Amino acid sequence: MNHSDAAAKPKYMRLLRELVQAYQAFEAYTMPHIKSWGLTPAQFDVIATLGNTEGMTFRELGERTLIYKTTLTSVVDRLQERGLVERRPSTTDRRSTLAVLTPEGDALFQEAFNDHAEHLRRRLERLSEDEMEEAITQLRRVKDTFS
């Protein structure tokens, strides 16, 4: 495609392309690192979300991770099978069950979360503080257009 073809595309299509490509580049960088811990992205998301908490109901966990409820149950099942998460009855609501990191899950969280944060920092610090602030502002505006 030559330059005039790109200019002829509507701006929103160019924006969507950049947004998708940015997400794909992010995934390509993060996935191998997450998988090196023996976790799927959804499992990492659950462990990272439960880290430094006393546990959460499945509803809270679903809201914070944005994982569909049916998927969330199977993700927690697999983490429970690995001894990383356990289910406990809620002390405040008999109808609710909490997902809680086990000591092994917490140890994995402490190691993997900090390591992954450093992995991401190494790339994101290529942006200046001003560039990061502008990206935050613009991405929030894009998100809000869909909300």
Disulfide bonds with the S-S distance in Angstrom:
none
